[in-house]
Amino acid sequence: MGHGRQAMSKLLASKQPINAVICSIDLLAQGVMAEAQANGLRVPQDIAVMGFGDLEFAAHTYPRLSTVNVDGGRIGLRTAELLLQRIEGSLGRREHVEDVGFRVVPREST
């Protein structure tokens, strides 16, 4: 959260017009919202904020944080399966890309 506040502080100090901030994890987004609000900005009226991960607290921030939901359990399980296949030699050495999907969770911060 502190890194999100620091990053938002730098963005605001740049005096560049900002309409939205998209973060790589919900915790950064929470910090961005806190810093924006501490500087008198209204979320989402003055600036929209989007997180990633749909962490449990995202639905309970003020305003509630819009985010991207990914199935972390599925990613972890599939990663373990692929790792075991590579160790056993049945996967080979080629690059493996797998789409596990995502879901945008629109809430009040956007």
C-alpha positions in Angstrom: 0.0 0.0 0.0 2.9 2.4 0.8 4.4 1.9 -2.7 1.0 2.7 -4.2 0.8 5.9 -2.2 4.4 6.9 -3.1 3.8 6.2 -6.8 0.6 8.2 -6.8 2.4 11.1 -5.0 5.0 11.1 -7.8 2.3 11.1 -10.5 0.5 14.0 -8.9 3.7 15.9 -8.5 4.4 15.6 -12.2 1.4 17.8 -12.9 0.4 15.7 -15.9 -3.3 15.2 -16.4 -4.3 11.7 -15.2 -7.7 10.2 -15.8 -7.0 6.7 -14.5 -4.4 4.5 -12.8 -4.2 0.8 -13.4 -2.2 -1.2 -10.9 -0.6 -4.6 -11.1 -2.1 -5.7 -7.7 -5.0 -4.5 -5.6 -2.8 -3.5 -2.7 -1.0 -0.9 -4.9 -4.4 0.3 -6.1 -5.6 0.8 -2.5 -2.5 2.9 -1.8 -3.2 4.9 -5.0 -6.8 5.6 -3.9 -5.7 6.6 -0.4 -3.1 9.1 -1.7 -5.5 10.5 -4.3 -8.1 11.0 -1.6 -5.6 12.5 0.8 -4.9 15.1 -2.0 -8.5 16.0 -2.4 -9.3 13.9 -5.4 -12.5 12.0 -5.7 -12.4 8.4 -6.9 -13.8 7.8 -9.6 -15.1 11.3 -10.4 -11.6 12.9 -10.6 -9.5 9.8 -11.2 -10.4 6.1 -11.8 -8.4 3.4 -10.1 -8.2 -0.3 -11.2 -6.5 -3.1 -9.4 -5.6 -6.7 -10.2 -6.1 -9.9 -8.3 -9.5 -9.3 -6.7 -8.1 -9.7 -3.2 -10.6 -10.1 -0.4 -10.4 -6.5 0.8 -11.0 -5.0 -2.7 -14.8 -5.3 -2.2 -14.5 -3.5 1.1 -12.4 -0.4 0.3 -14.1 3.1 -0.1 -15.0 3.3 -2.9 -15.1 -0.4 -3.6 -12.1 -1.3 -5.9 -12.7 -2.3 -9.5 -10.2 -5.1 -10.3 -9.4 -8.1 -12.4 -10.1 -11.6 -11.0 -7.9 -14.5 -12.0 -8.1 -18.0 -10.6 -4.9 -18.1 -8.6 -5.7 -21.7 -7.3 -6.0 -22.9 -10.9 -2.8 -21.1 -11.9 -0.9 -22.7 -9.0 -2.3 -26.2 -9.7 -1.5 -26.0 -13.4 2.0 -24.6 -12.8 2.7 -27.6 -10.4 1.4 -30.0 -13.0 3.5 -28.6 -15.8 6.6 -28.5 -13.5 6.1 -32.1 -12.7 5.8 -33.0 -16.4 9.0 -31.1 -17.1 10.8 -32.9 -14.3 9.5 -36.2 -15.7 10.6 -35.3 -19.2 7.1 -35.6 -20.7 6.7 -31.8 -21.3 9.8 -31.2 -23.3 11.8 -28.0 -23.4 9.6 -25.8 -25.6 7.8 -22.8 -24.3 4.4 -23.5 -23.0 1.6 -20.9 -22.9 -1.7 -21.6 -21.3 -4.6 -19.1 -21.0 -6.4 -19.6 -17.7 -8.8 -16.6 -18.3 -9.8 -13.7 -16.2 -12.9 -11.7 -15.3 -13.2 -7.9 -14.9 -14.9 -7.0 -11.6 -16.3 -3.5 -12.1 -17.0 -1.7 -8.8 -17.2 2.0 -7.7 -13.5 3.0 -8.3 -13.9 3.2 -12.1 
